[in-house]
Amino acid sequence: MSEGKRTQTVVVSNPQGLHARPASLIMKVSNRFQSRIELIKGQERVDGKSILEILTLGATPGTNLVIEADGPDAELALEALAQLFTSNFGEAYEEQPPDG
């Protein structure tokens, strides 16, 4: 796999945004890779391997983020991180039945 910088845009789609659990998952997945991984929201750029920095983004539902990976496994890192966002971080959100 070629070394280099890669980017991918993702959308925060889970109803609670990037709270502690999703931020922890992003950090854990990011740390599996050698590449430098950053999340970008507008002009803010944070380390994808730091849960505290991820939380400072304050990414709410509907927020567009750019994931940037730079290194020998950048493409694999982007695929794994994009899958987290696509799967809503493994959180199931179902319609609640009406009380009655």
Residue frames as qw, qx, qy, qz and C-alpha x, y, z in Angstrom:
[[0.000, 0.890, 0.455, 0.000, 0.00, 0.00, 0.00],
 [0.431, 0.506, -0.035, 0.746, 1.43, 3.38, -0.88],
 [0.356, -0.466, -0.428, 0.688, 2.35, 5.85, 1.79],
 [0.086, 0.313, 0.255, 0.911, 0.74, 9.25, 1.70],
 [0.207, 0.177, 0.438, -0.857, -1.96, 11.58, 2.90],
 [0.157, -0.366, -0.811, -0.428, -5.57, 10.57, 2.36],
 [0.248, 0.038, 0.372, -0.894, -8.82, 12.26, 3.37],
 [0.189, -0.392, -0.847, -0.307, -12.44, 11.26, 3.65],
 [0.309, -0.240, 0.142, -0.909, -15.50, 13.28, 4.62],
 [0.266, -0.319, -0.906, 0.086, -17.96, 11.72, 7.06],
 [0.361, -0.510, -0.114, -0.772, -21.16, 12.93, 8.69],
 [0.061, -0.036, 0.811, -0.580, -21.96, 12.55, 12.37],
 [0.470, -0.226, -0.540, -0.661, -25.35, 10.85, 12.16],
 [0.425, -0.351, -0.798, 0.244, -25.97, 9.43, 15.61],
 [0.219, -0.830, -0.397, -0.325, -28.49, 11.52, 17.59],
 [0.558, -0.794, -0.082, 0.226, -26.13, 12.42, 20.44],
 [0.303, 0.894, -0.318, 0.094, -23.13, 13.43, 18.32],
 [0.672, 0.318, -0.563, 0.362, -19.56, 12.61, 19.29],
 [0.604, -0.709, 0.175, -0.318, -19.98, 12.00, 22.99],
 [0.368, -0.643, 0.669, -0.052, -17.52, 9.97, 25.11],
 [0.811, 0.018, 0.585, -0.009, -18.33, 6.50, 23.74],
 [0.732, 0.656, 0.136, 0.122, -17.95, 7.32, 20.01],
 [0.101, 0.907, -0.396, 0.107, -14.87, 9.44, 20.77],
 [0.585, -0.479, 0.653, -0.037, -13.37, 6.47, 22.60],
 [0.847, 0.276, 0.450, 0.068, -14.07, 4.18, 19.65],
 [0.504, 0.851, -0.099, 0.110, -12.48, 6.64, 17.22],
 [0.188, -0.808, 0.551, -0.096, -9.40, 6.82, 19.45],
 [0.741, -0.231, 0.630, -0.016, -9.14, 3.04, 19.77],
 [0.803, 0.503, 0.297, 0.117, -9.46, 2.44, 16.03],
 [0.298, 0.921, -0.224, 0.109, -7.03, 5.27, 15.24],
 [0.372, -0.714, 0.590, -0.060, -4.43, 3.83, 17.59],
 [0.888, 0.047, 0.454, 0.060, -4.41, 0.55, 15.66],
 [0.691, 0.653, 0.132, 0.280, -2.71, 2.31, 12.76],
 [0.630, -0.191, 0.022, 0.753, 0.75, 3.80, 12.29],
 [0.220, 0.562, 0.322, 0.729, -0.56, 6.74, 10.29],
 [0.016, -0.165, -0.351, 0.922, -1.10, 10.15, 11.85],
 [0.065, -0.568, -0.762, -0.305, -4.87, 10.64, 12.01],
 [0.002, 0.162, 0.266, -0.950, -6.62, 13.95, 12.43],
 [0.115, 0.681, 0.722, 0.038, -10.26, 15.00, 12.47],
 [0.145, -0.011, 0.109, 0.983, -11.08, 18.36, 10.92],
 [0.041, 0.752, 0.654, -0.070, -14.19, 20.45, 11.57],
 [0.133, 0.986, 0.094, 0.039, -14.05, 23.78, 9.78],
 [0.287, 0.794, -0.429, 0.322, -10.78, 25.36, 10.89],
 [0.614, -0.562, 0.495, -0.250, -10.37, 23.03, 13.90],
 [0.729, 0.350, -0.588, -0.011, -7.96, 20.12, 13.57],
 [0.611, -0.569, 0.450, -0.318, -7.54, 17.52, 16.33],
 [0.079, 0.387, -0.918, -0.023, -5.54, 14.35, 16.91],
 [0.787, -0.080, -0.363, -0.492, -7.70, 11.29, 16.20],
 [0.675, 0.010, -0.689, 0.264, -5.67, 9.32, 18.74],
 [0.103, 0.033, -0.538, 0.836, -6.71, 11.60, 21.64],
 [0.146, -0.603, -0.783, -0.043, -10.17, 11.19, 23.15],
 [0.171, -0.670, -0.317, 0.650, -9.96, 14.61, 24.82],
 [0.041, -0.305, 0.371, 0.876, -9.13, 16.36, 21.57],
 [0.082, -0.301, -0.828, -0.466, -11.94, 14.55, 19.75],
 [0.171, -0.671, -0.680, 0.240, -14.42, 15.66, 22.41],
 [0.146, -0.518, -0.070, 0.840, -13.32, 19.31, 22.02],
 [0.052, 0.131, 0.631, 0.763, -14.76, 19.31, 18.49],
 [0.354, 0.317, 0.477, -0.739, -18.28, 19.37, 19.92],
 [0.192, 0.063, -0.734, -0.648, -19.49, 17.51, 16.82],
 [0.533, 0.201, 0.506, -0.647, -23.28, 17.39, 16.91],
 [0.598, 0.350, 0.716, 0.081, -25.59, 15.37, 14.64],
 [0.501, 0.825, 0.258, 0.033, -25.27, 16.49, 11.04],
 [0.193, -0.854, 0.366, 0.316, -21.72, 17.78, 11.46],
 [0.837, 0.512, -0.150, 0.124, -19.42, 17.14, 8.50],
 [0.533, -0.704, 0.419, 0.211, -15.93, 16.05, 9.51],
 [0.673, 0.608, -0.421, -0.010, -12.91, 15.39, 7.36],
 [0.849, -0.424, 0.279, 0.151, -10.73, 12.52, 8.49],
 [0.444, 0.787, -0.427, 0.013, -7.14, 12.92, 7.38],
 [0.898, -0.321, 0.262, 0.151, -4.69, 10.03, 7.60],
 [0.378, 0.827, -0.416, 0.004, -1.04, 10.35, 6.67],
 [0.401, -0.531, 0.745, -0.047, 1.22, 7.33, 6.65],
 [0.061, 0.251, -0.916, -0.308, 1.79, 3.79, 5.39],
 [0.001, -0.337, -0.941, 0.007, -1.67, 2.49, 6.34],
 [0.181, 0.178, 0.117, -0.960, -3.67, 5.67, 5.72],
 [0.488, -0.033, -0.546, -0.680, -6.16, 4.07, 3.36],
 [0.495, -0.245, -0.831, 0.067, -6.94, 1.22, 5.77],
 [0.140, -0.243, -0.541, 0.793, -7.31, 3.68, 8.64],
 [0.316, 0.093, -0.112, -0.938, -9.80, 5.78, 6.68],
 [0.540, -0.135, -0.715, -0.424, -11.84, 2.71, 5.77],
 [0.419, -0.278, -0.792, 0.346, -12.02, 1.56, 9.40],
 [0.029, -0.260, -0.370, 0.892, -12.93, 5.01, 10.71],
 [0.381, 0.016, -0.348, -0.857, -15.52, 5.67, 8.00],
 [0.499, -0.225, -0.818, -0.178, -17.16, 2.35, 8.92],
 [0.210, -0.292, -0.666, 0.653, -17.52, 3.57, 12.52],
 [0.217, 0.230, 0.069, -0.946, -19.44, 6.62, 11.34],
 [0.461, -0.006, -0.627, -0.628, -21.55, 4.60, 8.87],
 [0.506, -0.260, -0.822, 0.031, -22.53, 2.14, 11.60],
 [0.392, -0.759, -0.062, -0.517, -23.42, 4.94, 14.06],
 [0.009, -0.552, 0.705, -0.445, -20.65, 3.63, 16.30],
 [0.327, -0.073, -0.940, 0.063, -22.59, 0.42, 16.88],
 [0.208, 0.188, 0.557, -0.782, -25.36, 2.27, 18.65],
 [0.001, -0.416, -0.839, -0.350, -28.86, 1.11, 17.74],
 [0.201, 0.188, 0.230, -0.933, -31.48, 3.83, 17.51],
 [0.053, -0.376, -0.874, -0.305, -34.98, 2.52, 17.11],
 [0.345, -0.457, -0.184, -0.799, -38.26, 4.28, 17.27],
 [0.065, -0.003, 0.803, -0.592, -39.58, 4.10, 20.82],
 [0.183, -0.497, -0.800, -0.282, -43.12, 2.75, 21.08],
 [0.239, -0.536, 0.005, -0.809, -45.62, 5.32, 22.31],
 [0.059, -0.013, 0.804, -0.591, -46.55, 5.07, 25.98],
 [0.559, -0.126, -0.274, -0.772, -49.96, 3.79, 26.32]]
